[in-house]
Amino acid sequence: MGEDFGPVEARGIPITFAITQESLVSLVDASRQQVTQYFDEFDREKIILREGRRIIVDPKSLDKIDASRT
């Protein structure tokens, strides 16, 4: 999403469009609880930074997750 919808900034790629949690749940085919748990985990691991409703994705940290799952 970040690569498609957010400009690159020094801290990462901000997701600049508004999306409800319900829409995100439908988009990724997960429960609301799962999405919340992932956001919390990504926040703790500094993969994302939450600023109110804005999310900034750290693409380098996200790439490390992708690489470890293959």
Secondary structure as the mmCIF struct_conf table of DSSP 4:
data_model
#
loop_
_struct_conf.conf_type_id
_struct_conf.id
_struct_conf.beg_label_comp_id
_struct_conf.beg_label_asym_id
_struct_conf.beg_label_seq_id
_struct_conf.end_label_comp_id
_struct_conf.end_label_asym_id
_struct_conf.end_label_seq_id
HELX_RH_AL_P HELX_RH_AL_P1 GLY A 2 PHE A 5
STRN STRN1 GLU A 9 GLU A 9
TURN_TY1_P TURN_TY1_P1 ALA A 10 ARG A 11
STRN STRN2 GLY A 12 GLY A 12
STRN STRN3 ILE A 13 ILE A 15
BEND BEND1 PHE A 17 PHE A 17
HELX_RH_AL_P HELX_RH_AL_P2 GLN A 21 VAL A 28
TURN_TY1_P TURN_TY1_P2 ASP A 29 ASP A 29
HELX_RH_AL_P HELX_RH_AL_P3 ARG A 32 ARG A 44
TURN_TY1_P TURN_TY1_P3 GLU A 45 LYS A 46
BEND BEND2 ILE A 47 ILE A 47
STRN STRN4 ILE A 48 GLU A 51
TURN_TY1_P TURN_TY1_P4 GLY A 52 ARG A 53
STRN STRN5 ARG A 54 VAL A 57
HELX_RH_AL_P HELX_RH_AL_P4 PRO A 59 SER A 68
TURN_TY1_P TURN_TY1_P5 ARG A 69 ARG A 69
#
